[in-house]
Amino acid sequence: MREDTYYVHLKSDVENVAESPLEGSKLDFYDTGLWVHREDGRDFLPYEQVLMVQERSNPAGGERTAGGDTTDESER
């Protein structure tokens, strides 16, 4: 089974956000912005703050690295 990971890159002028990109397991899109579902809850981001959204597949048994690359456990 494959799981997708989403990376939401924010515009450089956005303040009060700890990191960019934000990593999430699910995104909900609404008229005014999107909810990013994270391990510790979810964050709402108005579209004016969002620069780009990336979707990356994580195959079963694989592990996501900090750069968004996937490594299979058999490669270790």
Residue pairs with C-beta under 8 A, 6 or more apart in sequence:
1 60
2 57
2 58
2 59
2 60
3 25
3 57
3 58
3 60
4 25
4 55
4 56
4 57
4 58
5 23
5 24
5 25
5 55
5 56
5 58
5 64
5 68
6 23
6 24
6 25
6 26
6 27
6 36
6 53
6 54
6 55
6 56
7 21
7 22
7 23
7 24
7 53
7 54
7 56
7 68
8 20
8 21
8 22
8 24
8 27
8 34
8 36
8 45
8 50
8 52
8 53
9 20
9 21
9 50
9 51
9 52
9 53
9 54
10 17
10 20
10 21
10 22
10 45
10 49
10 50
10 51
11 48
11 49
11 50
11 51
12 51
14 20
14 49
17 49
21 54
22 36
22 38
22 43
22 45
23 38
24 36
24 37
24 38
24 42
25 37
25 38
25 39
26 37
27 34
27 35
27 36
27 37
27 53
28 34
28 35
28 37
32 46
32 47
33 44
33 45
33 46
33 47
33 49
33 50
34 44
34 45
34 47
34 50
34 53
35 42
35 43
35 44
35 45
36 42
36 43
36 44
36 45
54 68
56 64
56 68
56 70
57 70
58 64
58 70
59 70
59 72
61 72
61 73
61 74
62 70
62 71
62 72
62 73
63 70
63 71
63 73
64 70
65 71
